Amino acid sequence: MTKFMKNMFAIGAAIVLIGTAVFLVITYWDKILSALTASARVATNVLNQFSGDSIDSDDPSDYYDL
């Protein structure tokens, strides 16, 4: 009987946790998406600085885009 109650408690807790996670994702979806896109913009800017994305092909001194 105790094993049965332990299993029922675990299943109930899992259902509550999943429900809470779904609720929080639905509630804060705009903020989650905003944070992800801002992080992607920052990562793109950092990678462009290291890779020299705006290299002037005629000027070899501008190779590292400093």
N, C-alpha and C positions, 0 to 999 in steps of 0.2 A: 504494500500500500504506500509506503514512503517513497519507493522508486517511482510509482505512478504519479504521486503528487509532485515530486521533483521534476519529472518530465513535463507535466502540465504547467508548472511554474516557468520552466525554461521556454516552452512554446509560447506562453502568454507574454513573457518578457520580450521574446523575439518579435512578436506581432506588434507590441507597443513601440519597440525601438524602430522597426521598419516604418510604422505609421508616423512616428515623430520625424524621422528623416525625410519622408515624403512631404510632410507638412512644411518643414523648414525649407526644403528646396523649392517648393511651390511659392512660399511666402517671400523668400529672398532671391528669387531667380534673377531679377534685374540687377541686384548688387553683385551676385555671383558672376553674371555675364560681363558686367562692367569691369570687375576686377580681372577677369581673364583677358579681356581685350586690352586693358591698360598694361597688363604684364606682357602681352605679346608685342605691343608697341615698344615697350622698354627693351625687350630682348632684341627686337629688330634693330633698334637704334644702336645698341651695344655691339651687335654683330656687324653692322655696317661700319662702325668706327674701326673695328679690328680688321675687317676685310678690305677696307678702302673701296667702298662701293662707288664713290664719285671720282674715280681716277680720271685725270685728264690724260688721254692717250698720247698727246703730243709732248707733254712735259714729264720726263722721267723723274724729276725731283718730287713730283706729287704722288709718287707710288703708294706711300703709306697714308695718304690723306690726312696729313697733320696740319 
